[in-house]
Amino acid sequence: MRITQNMMFRIANEAIRRNAIKLIKSQEQISTGKRINKPSDDPVDTGDILNLRTSISKTNQFLSNDDRATSILSSMDSALQLLSGLIIRAKSLTVQAANDAVMSPENKIQLAIDLTGMLQELIEVANTQYMDQYIFSGNKIRTQTLTPLGIQTNALPGNSGNAEITATDIKDMTKYTFDNYTITFTSPPVPPSYTVTNQRTGEVIATGTYTSGAEIVFDGFSVTISDLVGSPQNGDSFEVITDNVGTYQGDTNSMNIEIDDELMVDITLTGDRIFKGVGGGTDIIQSFVDLIRALRQNDIDEINEGLANLDNSQEQILDFLSVAGAKQNEVNNISEKLKDLLIVQKSVLSKIEDADMIEASSEFAKDQFAFQTTLKANAQILQQSLLDYLK
């Protein structure tokens, strides 16, 4: 068989190509540290690698879920610890108030002011957020858990005038009574006169002549009523509500997080049960409000009842701390198991796809030598040309 120059070129090219492919593969293994870099490197093991990577991704997602659950439960625990401290402090201050010989009525009013500040702190803690999510609002994570201290107003049915409340303000928080009021207008005279009545006591606490847009001030609050088309008419009334504090605005739905394969953990601790006593507990918010009123009125029996309610409130918070702790332990145990599983999964994956670097380096040196030898051999064979035969 006659070996043509063209055949020699093809054979040489094929030898160079084959050795170049082997060299590139061994070089790729060294640079990536992987024995298998594409399915064609090992079709059988590639399937196992894909399955393992899917499992590792799933385990990492569960661990991420566990971290989120742990962070939320930790935030709950910290908030409940703060609430427990507030209640203990409130109780220690109130114990003296139950004894007339120890605390004067004036000092009890000052204590009521201090407890009002504590109640504000309590509501702020109840409205704790984790990553802009209210942790005690059930599934309504974008909704504030409890309403803060403030003023709400309503025009009572049957008003015939066209005036409306255009502004409200708390002028003096130290006078905050948690009472509701009715502003009633009388006409004639012109302009109308008004009376402000405490709904709980029936006491008239403020009177005056109406001026559109002027503040009506009473018990540390101010309300501005303005004409729209005409003045308030005789008998027109407006309600001012200040006791709608600490109203629960969340829901009772569970917030579940998948912490393992087909394992959900309910991390819900809703504010209606913790702070409002829904389900047979103590309404902590109302207990503070009643105690503040009792201190302002120097009502010893109500003060003693308030102390008992603080004891119940403290026990209630401790119960929920135990619940939060149990949930944290459950999540932590699963998390530790997943971390161990992840180590095993990564180890198995490494054994399948990682290259033996000593062997890979040796293979690379061998392939490199073979490739260079092929280049030299073929260079000597193919250096002859037509001119060489014409010499």
One Martini backbone bead per residue (centre of mass of N, CA, C, O) as a GRO file, in nm:
protein
  391
    1MET     BB    1   0.095   0.037   0.024
    2ARG     BB    2   0.059   0.369  -0.045
    3ILE     BB    3   0.209   0.647   0.113
    4THR     BB    4   0.094   0.948   0.140
    5GLN     BB    5   0.118   1.270   0.224
    6ASN     BB    6  -0.179   1.303   0.310
    7MET     BB    7  -0.184   1.066   0.509
    8MET     BB    8   0.034   1.171   0.696
    9PHE     BB    9  -0.119   1.422   0.783
   10ARG     BB   10  -0.366   1.279   0.908
   11ILE     BB   11  -0.217   1.108   1.116
   12ALA     BB   12  -0.081   1.339   1.261
   13ASN     BB   13  -0.333   1.501   1.342
   14GLU     BB   14  -0.467   1.275   1.509
   15ALA     BB   15  -0.240   1.249   1.719
   16ILE     BB   16  -0.248   1.537   1.816
   17ARG     BB   17  -0.547   1.551   1.896
   18ARG     BB   18  -0.552   1.319   2.103
   19ASN     BB   19  -0.328   1.439   2.293
   20ALA     BB   20  -0.467   1.713   2.339
   21ILE     BB   21  -0.719   1.607   2.482
   22LYS     BB   22  -0.574   1.472   2.720
   23LEU     BB   23  -0.432   1.730   2.817
   24ILE     BB   24  -0.682   1.903   2.867
   25LYS     BB   25  -0.814   1.716   3.075
   26SER     BB   26  -0.581   1.713   3.285
   27GLN     BB   27  -0.571   2.023   3.313
   28GLU     BB   28  -0.866   2.056   3.416
   29GLN     BB   29  -0.838   1.886   3.674
   30ILE     BB   30  -0.628   2.073   3.806
   31SER     BB   31  -0.783   2.350   3.790
   32THR     BB   32  -1.060   2.227   3.938
   33GLY     BB   33  -1.033   1.942   4.107
   34LYS     BB   34  -1.189   1.762   3.891
   35ARG     BB   35  -1.278   1.461   3.740
   36ILE     BB   36  -1.570   1.587   3.676
   37ASN     BB   37  -1.683   1.835   3.421
   38LYS     BB   38  -1.853   1.634   3.239
   39PRO     BB   39  -2.058   1.387   3.143
   40SER     BB   40  -1.841   1.244   2.948
   41ASP     BB   41  -1.634   1.160   3.170
   42ASP     BB   42  -1.896   1.019   3.355
   43PRO     BB   43  -2.208   0.911   3.319
   44VAL     BB   44  -2.266   0.756   3.581
   45ASP     BB   45  -2.159   0.962   3.802
   46THR     BB   46  -2.322   1.209   3.714
   47GLY     BB   47  -2.593   1.122   3.838
   48ASP     BB   48  -2.494   1.122   4.133
   49ILE     BB   49  -2.408   1.417   4.140
   50LEU     BB   50  -2.684   1.545   4.083
   51ASN     BB   51  -2.828   1.421   4.330
   52LEU     BB   52  -2.639   1.541   4.546
   53ARG     BB   53  -2.679   1.841   4.476
   54THR     BB   54  -2.980   1.839   4.538
   55SER     BB   55  -2.954   1.755   4.836
   56ILE     BB   56  -2.772   1.990   4.926
   57SER     BB   57  -2.967   2.216   4.851
   58LYS     BB   58  -3.192   2.120   5.044
   59THR     BB   59  -3.029   2.134   5.306
   60ASN     BB   60  -2.960   2.436   5.286
   61GLN     BB   61  -3.254   2.529   5.297
   62PHE     BB   62  -3.319   2.416   5.575
   63LEU     BB   63  -3.098   2.578   5.722
   64SER     BB   64  -3.215   2.851   5.648
   65ASN     BB   65  -3.485   2.803   5.790
   66ASP     BB   66  -3.364   2.755   6.069
   67ASP     BB   67  -3.237   3.033   6.102
   68ARG     BB   68  -3.501   3.188   6.085
   69ALA     BB   69  -3.645   3.052   6.321
   70THR     BB   70  -3.428   3.119   6.533
   71SER     BB   71  -3.443   3.429   6.507
   72ILE     BB   72  -3.738   3.463   6.581
   73LEU     BB   73  -3.730   3.313   6.856
   74SER     BB   74  -3.511   3.498   6.975
   75SER     BB   75  -3.680   3.756   6.958
   76MET     BB   76  -3.904   3.655   7.140
   77ASP     BB   77  -3.735   3.598   7.388
   78SER     BB   78  -3.629   3.888   7.428
   79ALA     BB   79  -3.906   4.024   7.456
   80LEU     BB   80  -4.006   3.856   7.699
   81GLN     BB   81  -3.780   3.940   7.889
   82LEU     BB   82  -3.854   4.241   7.890
   83LEU     BB   83  -4.142   4.205   7.997
   84SER     BB   84  -4.066   4.074   8.261
   85GLY     BB   85  -3.904   4.318   8.367
   86LEU     BB   86  -4.138   4.522   8.365
   87ILE     BB   87  -4.325   4.371   8.563
   88ILE     BB   88  -4.133   4.360   8.800
   89ARG     BB   89  -4.102   4.668   8.826
   90ALA     BB   90  -4.401   4.733   8.868
   91LYS     BB   91  -4.438   4.566   9.123
   92SER     BB   92  -4.222   4.697   9.308
   93LEU     BB   93  -4.368   4.978   9.301
   94THR     BB   94  -4.667   4.885   9.394
   95VAL     BB   95  -4.639   4.766   9.677
   96GLN     BB   96  -4.629   5.043   9.825
   97ALA     BB   97  -4.918   5.149   9.728
   98ALA     BB   98  -5.085   4.945   9.922
   99ASN     BB   99  -4.965   5.157  10.137
  100ASP     BB  100  -5.060   5.445  10.290
  101ALA     BB  101  -4.804   5.479  10.486
  102VAL     BB  102  -4.595   5.495  10.235
  103MET     BB  103  -4.804   5.627  10.015
  104SER     BB  104  -4.911   5.890   9.864
  105PRO     BB  105  -5.131   6.018   9.643
  106GLU     BB  106  -4.916   6.176   9.482
  107ASN     BB  107  -4.726   5.930   9.439
  108LYS     BB  108  -4.934   5.761   9.286
  109ILE     BB  109  -4.953   5.944   9.044
  110GLN     BB  110  -4.657   5.914   8.967
  111LEU     BB  111  -4.676   5.607   8.926
  112ALA     BB  112  -4.883   5.621   8.701
  113ILE     BB  113  -4.691   5.764   8.508
  114ASP     BB  114  -4.476   5.541   8.505
  115LEU     BB  115  -4.670   5.313   8.401
  116THR     BB  116  -4.733   5.448   8.135
  117GLY     BB  117  -4.445   5.422   8.029
  118MET     BB  118  -4.436   5.111   8.051
  119LEU     BB  119  -4.669   5.058   7.857
  120GLN     BB  120  -4.528   5.172   7.615
  121GLU     BB  121  -4.296   4.971   7.622
  122LEU     BB  122  -4.463   4.716   7.597
  123ILE     BB  123  -4.580   4.783   7.315
  124GLU     BB  124  -4.308   4.805   7.171
  125VAL     BB  125  -4.227   4.511   7.226
  126ALA     BB  126  -4.479   4.381   7.093
  127ASN     BB  127  -4.367   4.539   6.815
  128THR     BB  128  -4.164   4.352   6.727
  129GLN     BB  129  -3.902   4.309   6.479
  130TYR     BB  130  -3.814   4.096   6.191
  131MET     BB  131  -3.740   4.210   5.910
  132ASP     BB  132  -4.016   4.383   5.906
  133GLN     BB  133  -4.156   4.173   6.112
  134TYR     BB  134  -4.419   4.088   6.306
  135ILE     BB  135  -4.387   3.837   6.553
  136PHE     BB  136  -4.700   3.875   6.705
  137SER     BB  137  -4.910   3.861   6.424
  138GLY     BB  138  -4.870   3.611   6.289
  139ASN     BB  139  -4.950   3.638   5.945
  140LYS     BB  140  -4.951   3.963   6.000
  141ILE     BB  141  -4.642   4.085   5.948
  142ARG     BB  142  -4.735   4.397   5.847
  143THR     BB  143  -4.878   4.420   6.131
  144GLN     BB  144  -4.935   4.571   6.402
  145THR     BB  145  -4.997   4.428   6.695
  146LEU     BB  146  -5.034   4.700   6.869
  147THR     BB  147  -5.189   4.963   6.983
  148PRO     BB  148  -5.124   5.267   7.067
  149LEU     BB  149  -5.121   5.544   7.217
  150GLY     BB  150  -5.432   5.737   7.173
  151ILE     BB  151  -5.666   5.893   6.941
  152GLN     BB  152  -6.019   5.868   6.900
  153THR     BB  153  -6.292   5.954   6.670
  154ASN     BB  154  -6.654   6.047   6.677
  155ALA     BB  155  -6.948   6.094   6.520
  156LEU     BB  156  -7.253   6.103   6.626
  157PRO     BB  157  -7.548   6.007   6.580
  158GLY     BB  158  -7.759   6.287   6.466
  159ASN     BB  159  -7.604   6.493   6.341
  160SER     BB  160  -7.676   6.827   6.186
  161GLY     BB  161  -7.416   6.931   6.139
  162ASN     BB  162  -7.080   7.031   5.967
  163ALA     BB  163  -6.885   6.944   6.169
  164GLU     BB  164  -6.532   6.849   6.239
  165ILE     BB  165  -6.266   6.662   6.318
  166THR     BB  166  -5.914   6.777   6.247
  167ALA     BB  167  -5.773   6.735   6.542
  168THR     BB  168  -5.518   6.575   6.751
  169ASP     BB  169  -5.378   6.563   7.098
  170ILE     BB  170  -5.104   6.509   7.322
  171LYS     BB  171  -5.006   6.733   7.568
  172ASP     BB  172  -5.011   6.530   7.842
  173MET     BB  173  -4.902   6.224   7.947
  174THR     BB  174  -4.940   6.256   8.268
  175LYS     BB  175  -5.278   6.267   8.212
  176TYR     BB  176  -5.336   5.990   8.127
  177THR     BB  177  -5.657   5.804   8.170
  178PHE     BB  178  -5.823   5.603   7.977
  179ASP     BB  179  -6.058   5.775   7.884
  180ASN     BB  180  -6.377   5.878   7.782
  181TYR     BB  181  -6.546   6.124   7.564
  182THR     BB  182  -6.792   6.399   7.547
  183ILE     BB  183  -6.888   6.633   7.298
  184THR     BB  184  -7.123   6.897   7.359
  185PHE     BB  185  -7.369   7.095   7.197
  186THR     BB  186  -7.503   7.436   7.242
  187SER     BB  187  -7.803   7.579   7.077
  188PRO     BB  188  -7.826   7.820   7.209
  189PRO     BB  189  -7.589   8.001   7.159
  190VAL     BB  190  -7.408   8.247   6.959
  191PRO     BB  191  -7.201   8.065   6.969
  192PRO     BB  192  -7.156   7.770   7.067
  193SER     BB  193  -7.149   7.547   7.325
  194TYR     BB  194  -6.946   7.336   7.545
  195THR     BB  195  -6.908   6.992   7.665
  196VAL     BB  196  -6.699   6.782   7.876
  197THR     BB  197  -6.738   6.425   7.925
  198ASN     BB  198  -6.692   6.167   8.138
  199GLN     BB  199  -6.800   5.850   8.084
  200ARG     BB  200  -6.728   5.703   8.355
  201THR     BB  201  -6.812   5.948   8.569
  202GLY     BB  202  -6.992   6.204   8.448
  203GLU     BB  203  -6.794   6.436   8.432
  204VAL     BB  204  -6.746   6.772   8.400
  205ILE     BB  205  -6.427   6.908   8.262
  206ALA     BB  206  -6.542   7.104   8.025
  207THR     BB  207  -6.587   7.445   7.903
  208GLY     BB  208  -6.727   7.650   7.622
  209THR     BB  209  -6.660   7.837   7.335
  210TYR     BB  210  -6.701   7.808   7.008
  211THR     BB  211  -6.420   7.773   6.771
  212SER     BB  212  -6.317   7.748   6.472
  213GLY     BB  213  -6.006   7.570   6.500
  214ALA     BB  214  -6.004   7.536   6.801
  215GLU     BB  215  -5.893   7.423   7.090
  216ILE     BB  216  -5.986   7.147   7.300
  217VAL     BB  217  -5.902   7.125   7.644
  218PHE     BB  218  -5.832   6.802   7.820
  219ASP     BB  219  -5.662   6.587   8.011
  220GLY     BB  220  -5.410   6.635   7.796
  221PHE     BB  221  -5.600   6.705   7.561
  222SER     BB  222  -5.676   6.767   7.204
  223VAL     BB  223  -5.945   6.925   7.010
  224THR     BB  224  -6.036   6.989   6.667
  225ILE     BB  225  -6.304   7.194   6.548
  226SER     BB  226  -6.462   7.232   6.223
  227ASP     BB  227  -6.598   7.399   5.974
  228LEU     BB  228  -6.756   7.341   5.670
  229VAL     BB  229  -7.054   7.489   5.643
  230GLY     BB  230  -7.123   7.471   5.952
  231SER     BB  231  -7.213   7.469   6.260
  232PRO     BB  232  -7.285   7.336   6.531
  233GLN     BB  233  -7.554   7.184   6.665
  234ASN     BB  234  -7.789   7.113   6.868
  235GLY     BB  235  -7.659   6.809   7.017
  236ASP     BB  236  -7.400   6.775   6.913
  237SER     BB  237  -7.161   6.491   6.896
  238PHE     BB  238  -6.842   6.377   7.034
  239GLU     BB  239  -6.601   6.117   7.039
  240VAL     BB  240  -6.338   6.036   7.283
  241ILE     BB  241  -6.075   5.793   7.250
  242THR     BB  242  -5.821   5.641   7.495
  243ASP     BB  243  -5.870   5.307   7.557
  244ASN     BB  244  -5.760   5.197   7.264
  245VAL     BB  245  -5.528   5.005   7.390
  246GLY     BB  246  -5.377   4.722   7.280
  247THR     BB  247  -5.489   4.625   7.018
  248TYR     BB  248  -5.533   4.351   6.831
  249GLN     BB  249  -5.411   4.312   6.469
  250GLY     BB  250  -5.384   4.034   6.419
  251ASP     BB  251  -5.371   3.686   6.398
  252THR     BB  252  -5.431   3.311   6.439
  253ASN     BB  253  -5.229   3.213   6.249
  254SER     BB  254  -4.996   3.008   6.140
  255MET     BB  255  -4.627   2.989   6.144
  256ASN     BB  256  -4.467   2.795   5.908
  257ILE     BB  257  -4.159   2.591   5.901
  258GLU     BB  258  -3.938   2.415   5.704
  259ILE     BB  259  -3.678   2.209   5.867
  260ASP     BB  260  -3.758   1.946   5.704
  261ASP     BB  261  -3.850   1.670   5.564
  262GLU     BB  262  -4.179   1.702   5.627
  263LEU     BB  263  -4.104   1.936   5.855
  264MET     BB  264  -4.297   2.131   6.067
  265VAL     BB  265  -4.284   2.451   6.236
  266ASP     BB  266  -4.444   2.626   6.495
  267ILE     BB  267  -4.370   2.984   6.560
  268THR     BB  268  -4.624   3.073   6.710
  269LEU     BB  269  -4.683   3.395   6.890
  270THR     BB  270  -4.957   3.554   6.990
  271GLY     BB  271  -5.073   3.859   7.118
  272ASP     BB  272  -5.355   3.773   7.223
  273ARG     BB  273  -5.232   3.571   7.435
  274ILE     BB  274  -5.001   3.728   7.571
  275PHE     BB  275  -5.149   4.034   7.616
  276LYS     BB  276  -5.485   3.954   7.621
  277GLY     BB  277  -5.572   3.649   7.722
  278VAL     BB  278  -5.650   3.458   7.517
  279GLY     BB  279  -5.776   3.155   7.656
  280GLY     BB  280  -5.762   3.239   7.987
  281GLY     BB  281  -5.599   3.480   8.047
  282THR     BB  282  -5.419   3.774   8.089
  283ASP     BB  283  -5.473   4.117   8.057
  284ILE     BB  284  -5.208   4.312   8.057
  285ILE     BB  285  -5.302   4.584   7.953
  286GLN     BB  286  -5.553   4.615   8.139
  287SER     BB  287  -5.398   4.591   8.403
  288PHE     BB  288  -5.246   4.856   8.370
  289VAL     BB  289  -5.487   5.044   8.336
  290ASP     BB  290  -5.627   4.977   8.609
  291LEU     BB  291  -5.386   5.055   8.788
  292ILE     BB  292  -5.363   5.350   8.703
  293ARG     BB  293  -5.644   5.429   8.798
  294ALA     BB  294  -5.615   5.340   9.094
  295LEU     BB  295  -5.384   5.537   9.160
  296ARG     BB  296  -5.538   5.803   9.091
  297GLN     BB  297  -5.781   5.710   9.310
  298ASN     BB  298  -5.680   5.559   9.563
  299ASP     BB  299  -5.744   5.233   9.524
  300ILE     BB  300  -5.660   4.974   9.715
  301ASP     BB  301  -5.818   4.732   9.605
  302GLU     BB  302  -5.727   4.775   9.307
  303ILE     BB  303  -5.427   4.760   9.362
  304ASN     BB  304  -5.424   4.468   9.467
  305GLU     BB  305  -5.541   4.351   9.207
  306GLY     BB  306  -5.310   4.451   9.030
  307LEU     BB  307  -5.091   4.277   9.163
  308ALA     BB  308  -5.217   4.006   9.089
  309ASN     BB  309  -5.206   4.057   8.783
  310LEU     BB  310  -4.897   4.076   8.770
  311ASP     BB  311  -4.844   3.789   8.857
  312ASN     BB  312  -5.000   3.659   8.619
  313SER     BB  313  -4.835   3.794   8.398
  314GLN     BB  314  -4.563   3.669   8.468
  315GLU     BB  315  -4.649   3.374   8.429
  316GLN     BB  316  -4.731   3.405   8.135
  317ILE     BB  317  -4.455   3.482   8.022
  318LEU     BB  318  -4.306   3.227   8.122
  319ASP     BB  319  -4.470   3.028   7.955
  320PHE     BB  320  -4.384   3.148   7.675
  321LEU     BB  321  -4.084   3.104   7.718
  322SER     BB  322  -4.105   2.796   7.720
  323VAL     BB  323  -4.219   2.764   7.438
  324ALA     BB  324  -3.989   2.902   7.288
  325GLY     BB  325  -3.765   2.710   7.392
  326ALA     BB  326  -3.880   2.447   7.271
  327LYS     BB  327  -3.868   2.539   6.978
  328GLN     BB  328  -3.565   2.593   6.968
  329ASN     BB  329  -3.473   2.304   7.032
  330GLU     BB  330  -3.599   2.169   6.788
  331VAL     BB  331  -3.443   2.330   6.575
  332ASN     BB  332  -3.154   2.271   6.674
  333ASN     BB  333  -3.161   1.964   6.640
  334ILE     BB  334  -3.214   1.964   6.337
  335SER     BB  335  -2.970   2.138   6.255
  336GLU     BB  336  -2.749   1.941   6.350
  337LYS     BB  337  -2.835   1.708   6.166
  338LEU     BB  338  -2.796   1.863   5.897
  339LYS     BB  339  -2.496   1.925   5.928
  340ASP     BB  340  -2.409   1.629   5.925
  341LEU     BB  341  -2.535   1.559   5.652
  342LEU     BB  342  -2.372   1.764   5.483
  343ILE     BB  343  -2.097   1.637   5.530
  344VAL     BB  344  -2.161   1.367   5.398
  345GLN     BB  345  -2.249   1.469   5.119
  346LYS     BB  346  -1.980   1.615   5.050
  347SER     BB  347  -1.800   1.366   5.078
  348VAL     BB  348  -1.927   1.194   4.857
  349LEU     BB  349  -1.893   1.398   4.629
  350SER     BB  350  -1.585   1.416   4.645
  351LYS     BB  351  -1.523   1.115   4.579
  352ILE     BB  352  -1.648   1.130   4.290
  353GLU     BB  353  -1.539   1.429   4.159
  354ASP     BB  354  -1.267   1.436   4.272
  355ALA     BB  355  -0.936   1.474   4.236
  356ASP     BB  356  -0.628   1.323   4.227
  357MET     BB  357  -0.363   1.530   4.238
  358ILE     BB  358  -0.129   1.335   4.201
  359GLU     BB  359  -0.245   1.179   3.965
  360ALA     BB  360  -0.308   1.427   3.786
  361SER     BB  361  -0.013   1.530   3.765
  362SER     BB  362   0.102   1.275   3.638
  363GLU     BB  363  -0.087   1.272   3.393
  364PHE     BB  364  -0.006   1.547   3.285
  365ALA     BB  365   0.294   1.487   3.237
  366LYS     BB  366   0.243   1.253   3.042
  367ASP     BB  367   0.068   1.410   2.833
  368GLN     BB  368   0.274   1.629   2.773
  369PHE     BB  369   0.497   1.444   2.668
  370ALA     BB  370   0.330   1.311   2.440
  371PHE     BB  371   0.264   1.571   2.289
  372GLN     BB  372   0.557   1.667   2.236
  373THR     BB  373   0.651   1.410   2.092
  374THR     BB  374   0.449   1.424   1.861
  375LEU     BB  375   0.538   1.694   1.749
  376LYS     BB  376   0.833   1.611   1.685
  377ALA     BB  377   0.783   1.366   1.507
  378ASN     BB  378   0.600   1.511   1.296
  379ALA     BB  379   0.804   1.729   1.217
  380GLN     BB  380   1.010   1.529   1.088
  381ILE     BB  381   0.819   1.388   0.883
  382LEU     BB  382   0.684   1.675   0.761
  383GLN     BB  383   0.941   1.843   0.645
  384GLN     BB  384   0.893   1.723   0.388
  385SER     BB  385   0.901   1.820   0.046
  386LEU     BB  386   0.904   1.873  -0.289
  387LEU     BB  387   1.191   2.003  -0.281
  388ASP     BB  388   1.336   1.752  -0.164
  389TYR     BB  389   1.288   1.579  -0.440
  390LEU     BB  390   1.450   1.805  -0.633
  391LYS     BB  391   1.759   1.773  -0.541
   0.00000   0.00000   0.00000
